[in-house]
Amino acid sequence: MAGSIIRMAAIDKMVGNIRYKGQILARTYKMDSAISGAGLVGFGAGLVLALVLILVPVLIFLGGV
C-alpha cells in the first residue's frame, strides 16, 4: 500500500510539471501573437515618422514649403 502512495505522489508531481510547462507555452504563444499583430502597425507608424522627419527638413531647405 505504501508503494502505491509513493507512485501517486510521483505521478502527481509529473502532472503538475506538465501543467506548468503547458501554461508557460500558452503564455509564450499569446505574447508572440500579440507582438506579431502589433508589428505591422508599428512598422507603418515608424515609416510615416521617418518620412516626416526626412521630407519636412528637405522641403524646407529647398524652399518648397
mmCIF file as gemmi writes it, N, C-alpha and C atoms, coordinates in Angstrom:
data_model
loop_
_atom_site.group_PDB
_atom_site.id
_atom_site.type_symbol
_atom_site.label_atom_id
_atom_site.label_alt_id
_atom_site.label_comp_id
_atom_site.label_asym_id
_atom_site.label_entity_id
_atom_site.label_seq_id
_atom_site.pdbx_PDB_ins_code
_atom_site.Cartn_x
_atom_site.Cartn_y
_atom_site.Cartn_z
_atom_site.occupancy
_atom_site.B_iso_or_equiv
_atom_site.pdbx_formal_charge
_atom_site.auth_seq_id
_atom_site.auth_asym_id
_atom_site.pdbx_PDB_model_num
ATOM 1 N N . MET Axp A 1 ? 0.819 -1.198 0 1 0 ? 1 A 1
ATOM 2 C CA . MET Axp A 1 ? 0 0 0 1 0 ? 1 A 1
ATOM 3 C C . MET Axp A 1 ? 0.866 1.267 0 1 0 ? 1 A 1
ATOM 4 N N . ALA Axp A 2 ? 1.969 1.231 0.73 1 0 ? 2 A 1
ATOM 5 C CA . ALA Axp A 2 ? 2.834 2.407 0.805 1 0 ? 2 A 1
ATOM 6 C C . ALA Axp A 2 ? 3.484 2.688 -0.541 1 0 ? 2 A 1
ATOM 7 N N . GLY Axp A 3 ? 3.746 1.633 -1.322 1 0 ? 3 A 1
ATOM 8 C CA . GLY Axp A 3 ? 4.359 1.814 -2.628 1 0 ? 3 A 1
ATOM 9 C C . GLY Axp A 3 ? 3.439 2.553 -3.585 1 0 ? 3 A 1
ATOM 10 N N . SER Axp A 4 ? 2.141 2.308 -3.491 1 0 ? 4 A 1
ATOM 11 C CA . SER Axp A 4 ? 1.201 2.987 -4.393 1 0 ? 4 A 1
ATOM 12 C C . SER Axp A 4 ? 1.068 4.466 -4.031 1 0 ? 4 A 1
ATOM 13 N N . ILE Axp A 5 ? 1.199 4.796 -2.761 1 0 ? 5 A 1
ATOM 14 C CA . ILE Axp A 5 ? 1.137 6.203 -2.347 1 0 ? 5 A 1
ATOM 15 C C . ILE Axp A 5 ? 2.341 6.965 -2.908 1 0 ? 5 A 1
ATOM 16 N N . ILE Axp A 6 ? 3.505 6.333 -2.866 1 0 ? 6 A 1
ATOM 17 C CA . ILE Axp A 6 ? 4.709 6.966 -3.397 1 0 ? 6 A 1
ATOM 18 C C . ILE Axp A 6 ? 4.576 7.16 -4.904 1 0 ? 6 A 1
ATOM 19 N N . ARG Axp A 7 ? 4.028 6.123 -5.595 1 0 ? 7 A 1
ATOM 20 C CA . ARG Axp A 7 ? 3.835 6.239 -7.036 1 0 ? 7 A 1
ATOM 21 C C . ARG Axp A 7 ? 2.848 7.352 -7.368 1 0 ? 7 A 1
ATOM 22 N N . MET Axp A 8 ? 1.786 7.482 -6.618 1 0 ? 8 A 1
ATOM 23 C CA . MET Axp A 8 ? 0.793 8.53 -6.864 1 0 ? 8 A 1
ATOM 24 C C . MET Axp A 8 ? 1.413 9.912 -6.652 1 0 ? 8 A 1
ATOM 25 N N . ALA Axp A 9 ? 2.257 10.036 -5.639 1 0 ? 9 A 1
ATOM 26 C CA . ALA Axp A 9 ? 2.916 11.316 -5.394 1 0 ? 9 A 1
ATOM 27 C C . ALA Axp A 9 ? 3.828 11.663 -6.568 1 0 ? 9 A 1
ATOM 28 N N . ALA Axp A 10 ? 4.516 10.679 -7.108 1 0 ? 10 A 1
ATOM 29 C CA . ALA Axp A 10 ? 5.394 10.922 -8.251 1 0 ? 10 A 1
ATOM 30 C C . ALA Axp A 10 ? 4.581 11.303 -9.484 1 0 ? 10 A 1
ATOM 31 N N . ILE Axp A 11 ? 3.454 10.619 -9.696 1 0 ? 11 A 1
ATOM 32 C CA . ILE Axp A 11 ? 2.581 10.928 -10.83 1 0 ? 11 A 1
ATOM 33 C C . ILE Axp A 11 ? 1.987 12.325 -10.669 1 0 ? 11 A 1
ATOM 34 N N . ASP Axp A 12 ? 1.56 12.654 -9.47 1 0 ? 12 A 1
ATOM 35 C CA . ASP Axp A 12 ? 1.019 13.991 -9.223 1 0 ? 12 A 1
ATOM 36 C C . ASP Axp A 12 ? 2.071 15.07 -9.495 1 0 ? 12 A 1
ATOM 37 N N . LYS Axp A 13 ? 3.301 14.798 -9.131 1 0 ? 13 A 1
ATOM 38 C CA . LYS Axp A 13 ? 4.377 15.755 -9.376 1 0 ? 13 A 1
ATOM 39 C C . LYS Axp A 13 ? 4.619 15.923 -10.874 1 0 ? 13 A 1
ATOM 40 N N . MET Axp A 14 ? 4.607 14.813 -11.625 1 0 ? 14 A 1
ATOM 41 C CA . MET Axp A 14 ? 4.799 14.886 -13.075 1 0 ? 14 A 1
ATOM 42 C C . MET Axp A 14 ? 3.648 15.639 -13.741 1 0 ? 14 A 1
ATOM 43 N N . VAL Axp A 15 ? 2.427 15.377 -13.293 1 0 ? 15 A 1
ATOM 44 C CA . VAL Axp A 15 ? 1.264 16.074 -13.853 1 0 ? 15 A 1
ATOM 45 C C . VAL Axp A 15 ? 1.374 17.568 -13.574 1 0 ? 15 A 1
ATOM 46 N N . GLY Axp A 16 ? 1.808 17.93 -12.383 1 0 ? 16 A 1
ATOM 47 C CA . GLY Axp A 16 ? 1.997 19.341 -12.047 1 0 ? 16 A 1
ATOM 48 C C . GLY Axp A 16 ? 3.048 19.994 -12.921 1 0 ? 16 A 1
ATOM 49 N N . ASN Axp A 17 ? 4.146 19.275 -13.174 1 0 ? 17 A 1
ATOM 50 C CA . ASN Axp A 17 ? 5.2 19.806 -14.045 1 0 ? 17 A 1
ATOM 51 C C . ASN Axp A 17 ? 4.699 19.99 -15.474 1 0 ? 17 A 1
ATOM 52 N N . ILE Axp A 18 ? 3.941 19.02 -15.967 1 0 ? 18 A 1
ATOM 53 C CA . ILE Axp A 18 ? 3.406 19.113 -17.322 1 0 ? 18 A 1
ATOM 54 C C . ILE Axp A 18 ? 2.429 20.274 -17.423 1 0 ? 18 A 1
ATOM 55 N N . ARG Axp A 19 ? 1.583 20.427 -16.428 1 0 ? 19 A 1
ATOM 56 C CA . ARG Axp A 19 ? 0.617 21.535 -16.422 1 0 ? 19 A 1
ATOM 57 C C . ARG Axp A 19 ? 1.346 22.882 -16.405 1 0 ? 19 A 1
ATOM 58 N N . TYR Axp A 20 ? 2.388 22.994 -15.597 1 0 ? 20 A 1
ATOM 59 C CA . TYR Axp A 20 ? 3.168 24.233 -15.51 1 0 ? 20 A 1
ATOM 60 C C . TYR Axp A 20 ? 3.811 24.558 -16.853 1 0 ? 20 A 1
ATOM 61 N N . LYS Axp A 21 ? 4.427 23.559 -17.48 1 0 ? 21 A 1
ATOM 62 C CA . LYS Axp A 21 ? 5.071 23.786 -18.778 1 0 ? 21 A 1
ATOM 63 C C . LYS Axp A 21 ? 4.049 24.157 -19.839 1 0 ? 21 A 1
ATOM 64 N N . GLY Axp A 22 ? 2.868 23.559 -19.781 1 0 ? 22 A 1
ATOM 65 C CA . GLY Axp A 22 ? 1.803 23.908 -20.712 1 0 ? 22 A 1
ATOM 66 C C . GLY Axp A 22 ? 1.364 25.353 -20.549 1 0 ? 22 A 1
ATOM 67 N N . GLN Axp A 23 ? 1.275 25.823 -19.313 1 0 ? 23 A 1
ATOM 68 C CA . GLN Axp A 23 ? 0.906 27.218 -19.068 1 0 ? 23 A 1
ATOM 69 C C . GLN Axp A 23 ? 1.983 28.171 -19.586 1 0 ? 23 A 1
ATOM 70 N N . ILE Axp A 24 ? 3.241 27.817 -19.398 1 0 ? 24 A 1
ATOM 71 C CA . ILE Axp A 24 ? 4.34 28.651 -19.905 1 0 ? 24 A 1
ATOM 72 C C . ILE Axp A 24 ? 4.277 28.725 -21.426 1 0 ? 24 A 1
ATOM 73 N N . LEU Axp A 25 ? 4.047 27.592 -22.093 1 0 ? 25 A 1
ATOM 74 C CA . LEU Axp A 25 ? 3.955 27.587 -23.553 1 0 ? 25 A 1
ATOM 75 C C . LEU Axp A 25 ? 2.783 28.428 -24.035 1 0 ? 25 A 1
ATOM 76 N N . ALA Axp A 26 ? 1.645 28.34 -23.348 1 0 ? 26 A 1
ATOM 77 C CA . ALA Axp A 26 ? 0.469 29.12 -23.74 1 0 ? 26 A 1
ATOM 78 C C . ALA Axp A 26 ? 0.736 30.613 -23.582 1 0 ? 26 A 1
ATOM 79 N N . ARG Axp A 27 ? 1.367 31.013 -22.505 1 0 ? 27 A 1
ATOM 80 C CA . ARG Axp A 27 ? 1.685 32.435 -22.303 1 0 ? 27 A 1
ATOM 81 C C . ARG Axp A 27 ? 2.661 32.929 -23.371 1 0 ? 27 A 1
ATOM 82 N N . THR Axp A 28 ? 3.662 32.106 -23.687 1 0 ? 28 A 1
ATOM 83 C CA . THR Axp A 28 ? 4.633 32.484 -24.709 1 0 ? 28 A 1
ATOM 84 C C . THR Axp A 28 ? 3.96 32.643 -26.059 1 0 ? 28 A 1
ATOM 85 N N . TYR Axp A 29 ? 3.053 31.727 -26.397 1 0 ? 29 A 1
ATOM 86 C CA . TYR Axp A 29 ? 2.336 31.799 -27.667 1 0 ? 29 A 1
ATOM 87 C C . TYR Axp A 29 ? 1.482 33.061 -27.737 1 0 ? 29 A 1
ATOM 88 N N . LYS Axp A 30 ? 0.79 33.38 -26.648 1 0 ? 30 A 1
ATOM 89 C CA . LYS Axp A 30 ? -0.043 34.593 -26.619 1 0 ? 30 A 1
ATOM 90 C C . LYS Axp A 30 ? 0.813 35.841 -26.794 1 0 ? 30 A 1
ATOM 91 N N . MET Axp A 31 ? 1.965 35.881 -26.144 1 0 ? 31 A 1
ATOM 92 C CA . MET Axp A 31 ? 2.846 37.043 -26.256 1 0 ? 31 A 1
ATOM 93 C C . MET Axp A 31 ? 3.383 37.174 -27.68 1 0 ? 31 A 1
ATOM 94 N N . ASP Axp A 32 ? 3.784 36.051 -28.275 1 0 ? 32 A 1
ATOM 95 C CA . ASP Axp A 32 ? 4.273 36.088 -29.656 1 0 ? 32 A 1
ATOM 96 C C . ASP Axp A 32 ? 3.191 36.546 -30.617 1 0 ? 32 A 1
ATOM 97 N N . SER Axp A 33 ? 1.961 36.105 -30.384 1 0 ? 33 A 1
ATOM 98 C CA . SER Axp A 33 ? 0.854 36.521 -31.245 1 0 ? 33 A 1
ATOM 99 C C . SER Axp A 33 ? 0.596 38.017 -31.117 1 0 ? 33 A 1
ATOM 100 N N . ALA Axp A 34 ? 0.654 38.536 -29.905 1 0 ? 34 A 1
ATOM 101 C CA . ALA Axp A 34 ? 0.428 39.97 -29.688 1 0 ? 34 A 1
ATOM 102 C C . ALA Axp A 34 ? 1.518 40.804 -30.35 1 0 ? 34 A 1
ATOM 103 N N . ILE Axp A 35 ? 2.754 40.352 -30.236 1 0 ? 35 A 1
ATOM 104 C CA . ILE Axp A 35 ? 3.862 41.089 -30.851 1 0 ? 35 A 1
ATOM 105 C C . ILE Axp A 35 ? 3.734 41.059 -32.366 1 0 ? 35 A 1
ATOM 106 N N . SER Axp A 36 ? 3.382 39.915 -32.924 1 0 ? 36 A 1
ATOM 107 C CA . SER Axp A 36 ? 3.23 39.797 -34.375 1 0 ? 36 A 1
ATOM 108 C C . SER Axp A 36 ? 2.09 40.679 -34.88 1 0 ? 36 A 1
ATOM 109 N N . GLY Axp A 37 ? 0.996 40.744 -34.125 1 0 ? 37 A 1
ATOM 110 C CA . GLY Axp A 37 ? -0.144 41.557 -34.532 1 0 ? 37 A 1
ATOM 111 C C . GLY Axp A 37 ? 0.165 43.039 -34.496 1 0 ? 37 A 1
ATOM 112 N N . ALA Axp A 38 ? 0.952 43.47 -33.534 1 0 ? 38 A 1
ATOM 113 C CA . ALA Axp A 38 ? 1.282 44.886 -33.405 1 0 ? 38 A 1
ATOM 114 C C . ALA Axp A 38 ? 2.452 45.282 -34.299 1 0 ? 38 A 1
ATOM 115 N N . GLY Axp A 39 ? 3.141 44.323 -34.865 1 0 ? 39 A 1
ATOM 116 C CA . GLY Axp A 39 ? 4.316 44.614 -35.671 1 0 ? 39 A 1
ATOM 117 C C . GLY Axp A 39 ? 4.007 45.419 -36.913 1 0 ? 39 A 1
ATOM 118 N N . LEU Axp A 40 ? 2.924 45.103 -37.599 1 0 ? 40 A 1
ATOM 119 C CA . LEU Axp A 40 ? 2.57 45.816 -38.828 1 0 ? 40 A 1
ATOM 120 C C . LEU Axp A 40 ? 2.191 47.262 -38.526 1 0 ? 40 A 1
ATOM 121 N N . VAL Axp A 41 ? 1.437 47.479 -37.469 1 0 ? 41 A 1
ATOM 122 C CA . VAL Axp A 41 ? 1.054 48.84 -37.081 1 0 ? 41 A 1
ATOM 123 C C . VAL Axp A 41 ? 2.294 49.637 -36.687 1 0 ? 41 A 1
ATOM 124 N N . GLY Axp A 42 ? 3.185 49.022 -35.928 1 0 ? 42 A 1
ATOM 125 C CA . GLY Axp A 42 ? 4.416 49.695 -35.524 1 0 ? 42 A 1
ATOM 126 C C . GLY Axp A 42 ? 5.31 50.032 -36.711 1 0 ? 42 A 1
ATOM 127 N N . PHE Axp A 43 ? 5.377 49.121 -37.672 1 0 ? 43 A 1
ATOM 128 C CA . PHE Axp A 43 ? 6.179 49.381 -38.868 1 0 ? 43 A 1
ATOM 129 C C . PHE Axp A 43 ? 5.598 50.553 -39.65 1 0 ? 43 A 1
ATOM 130 N N . GLY Axp A 44 ? 4.284 50.579 -39.795 1 0 ? 44 A 1
ATOM 131 C CA . GLY Axp A 44 ? 3.641 51.686 -40.514 1 0 ? 44 A 1
ATOM 132 C C . GLY Axp A 44 ? 3.863 53.02 -39.833 1 0 ? 44 A 1
ATOM 133 N N . ALA Axp A 45 ? 3.715 53.045 -38.511 1 0 ? 45 A 1
ATOM 134 C CA . ALA Axp A 45 ? 3.924 54.285 -37.77 1 0 ? 45 A 1
ATOM 135 C C . ALA Axp A 45 ? 5.377 54.744 -37.867 1 0 ? 45 A 1
ATOM 136 N N . GLY Axp A 46 ? 6.308 53.813 -37.785 1 0 ? 46 A 1
ATOM 137 C CA . GLY Axp A 46 ? 7.722 54.159 -37.907 1 0 ? 46 A 1
ATOM 138 C C . GLY Axp A 46 ? 8.065 54.681 -39.289 1 0 ? 46 A 1
ATOM 139 N N . LEU Axp A 47 ? 7.474 54.084 -40.308 1 0 ? 47 A 1
ATOM 140 C CA . LEU Axp A 47 ? 7.718 54.535 -41.671 1 0 ? 47 A 1
ATOM 141 C C . LEU Axp A 47 ? 7.202 55.957 -41.882 1 0 ? 47 A 1
ATOM 142 N N . VAL Axp A 48 ? 5.993 56.23 -41.402 1 0 ? 48 A 1
ATOM 143 C CA . VAL Axp A 48 ? 5.429 57.582 -41.53 1 0 ? 48 A 1
ATOM 144 C C . VAL Axp A 48 ? 6.281 58.586 -40.773 1 0 ? 48 A 1
ATOM 145 N N . LEU Axp A 49 ? 6.679 58.257 -39.56 1 0 ? 49 A 1
ATOM 146 C CA . LEU Axp A 49 ? 7.518 59.161 -38.767 1 0 ? 49 A 1
ATOM 147 C C . LEU Axp A 49 ? 8.859 59.425 -39.455 1 0 ? 49 A 1
ATOM 148 N N . ALA Axp A 50 ? 9.47 58.375 -39.995 1 0 ? 50 A 1
ATOM 149 C CA . ALA Axp A 50 ? 10.75 58.548 -40.686 1 0 ? 50 A 1
ATOM 150 C C . ALA Axp A 50 ? 10.587 59.442 -41.907 1 0 ? 50 A 1
ATOM 151 N N . LEU Axp A 51 ? 9.528 59.256 -42.669 1 0 ? 51 A 1
ATOM 152 C CA . LEU Axp A 51 ? 9.311 60.091 -43.851 1 0 ? 51 A 1
ATOM 153 C C . LEU Axp A 51 ? 9.091 61.55 -43.462 1 0 ? 51 A 1
ATOM 154 N N . VAL Axp A 52 ? 8.335 61.774 -42.39 1 0 ? 52 A 1
ATOM 155 C CA . VAL Axp A 52 ? 8.1 63.151 -41.938 1 0 ? 52 A 1
ATOM 156 C C . VAL Axp A 52 ? 9.418 63.788 -41.499 1 0 ? 52 A 1
ATOM 157 N N . LEU Axp A 53 ? 10.208 63.055 -40.736 1 0 ? 53 A 1
ATOM 158 C CA . LEU Axp A 53 ? 11.469 63.604 -40.233 1 0 ? 53 A 1
ATOM 159 C C . LEU Axp A 53 ? 12.488 63.846 -41.349 1 0 ? 53 A 1
ATOM 160 N N . ILE Axp A 54 ? 12.364 63.126 -42.446 1 0 ? 54 A 1
ATOM 161 C CA . ILE Axp A 54 ? 13.295 63.318 -43.551 1 0 ? 54 A 1
ATOM 162 C C . ILE Axp A 54 ? 12.764 64.335 -44.557 1 0 ? 54 A 1
ATOM 163 N N . LEU Axp A 55 ? 11.51 64.21 -44.946 1 0 ? 55 A 1
ATOM 164 C CA . LEU Axp A 55 ? 10.973 65.047 -46.018 1 0 ? 55 A 1
ATOM 165 C C . LEU Axp A 55 ? 10.712 66.496 -45.605 1 0 ? 55 A 1
ATOM 166 N N . VAL Axp A 56 ? 10.25 66.728 -44.394 1 0 ? 56 A 1
ATOM 167 C CA . VAL Axp A 56 ? 9.943 68.1 -43.971 1 0 ? 56 A 1
ATOM 168 C C . VAL Axp A 56 ? 11.195 68.976 -43.98 1 0 ? 56 A 1
ATOM 169 N N . PRO Axp A 57 ? 12.301 68.557 -43.377 1 0 ? 57 A 1
ATOM 170 C CA . PRO Axp A 57 ? 13.501 69.41 -43.458 1 0 ? 57 A 1
ATOM 171 C C . PRO Axp A 57 ? 14.011 69.598 -44.885 1 0 ? 57 A 1
ATOM 172 N N . VAL Axp A 58 ? 13.917 68.567 -45.715 1 0 ? 58 A 1
ATOM 173 C CA . VAL Axp A 58 ? 14.363 68.69 -47.096 1 0 ? 58 A 1
ATOM 174 C C . VAL Axp A 58 ? 13.498 69.699 -47.833 1 0 ? 58 A 1
ATOM 175 N N . LEU Axp A 59 ? 12.201 69.634 -47.653 1 0 ? 59 A 1
ATOM 176 C CA . LEU Axp A 59 ? 11.305 70.556 -48.327 1 0 ? 59 A 1
ATOM 177 C C . LEU Axp A 59 ? 11.519 71.994 -47.832 1 0 ? 59 A 1
ATOM 178 N N . ILE Axp A 60 ? 11.76 72.148 -46.541 1 0 ? 60 A 1
ATOM 179 C CA . ILE Axp A 60 ? 12.022 73.495 -46.018 1 0 ? 60 A 1
ATOM 180 C C . ILE Axp A 60 ? 13.351 74.014 -46.559 1 0 ? 60 A 1
ATOM 181 N N . PHE Axp A 61 ? 14.358 73.169 -46.59 1 0 ? 61 A 1
ATOM 182 C CA . PHE Axp A 61 ? 15.671 73.587 -47.085 1 0 ? 61 A 1
ATOM 183 C C . PHE Axp A 61 ? 15.633 73.969 -48.561 1 0 ? 61 A 1
ATOM 184 N N . LEU Axp A 62 ? 14.869 73.24 -49.341 1 0 ? 62 A 1
ATOM 185 C CA . LEU Axp A 62 ? 14.783 73.523 -50.768 1 0 ? 62 A 1
ATOM 186 C C . LEU Axp A 62 ? 13.79 74.653 -51.062 1 0 ? 62 A 1
ATOM 187 N N . GLY Axp A 63 ? 13.087 75.124 -50.04 1 0 ? 63 A 1
ATOM 188 C CA . GLY Axp A 63 ? 12.154 76.222 -50.219 1 0 ? 63 A 1
ATOM 189 C C . GLY Axp A 63 ? 10.827 75.797 -50.803 1 0 ? 63 A 1
ATOM 190 N N . GLY Axp A 64 ? 10.548 74.53 -50.727 1 0 ? 64 A 1
ATOM 191 C CA . GLY Axp A 64 ? 9.294 74.046 -51.287 1 0 ? 64 A 1
ATOM 192 C C . GLY Axp A 64 ? 8.086 74.303 -50.415 1 0 ? 64 A 1
ATOM 193 N N . VAL Axp A 65 ? 8.309 74.513 -49.144 1 0 ? 65 A 1
ATOM 194 C CA . VAL Axp A 65 ? 7.162 74.732 -48.241 1 0 ? 65 A 1
ATOM 195 C C . VAL Axp A 65 ? 7.192 76.134 -47.714 1 0 ? 65 A 1
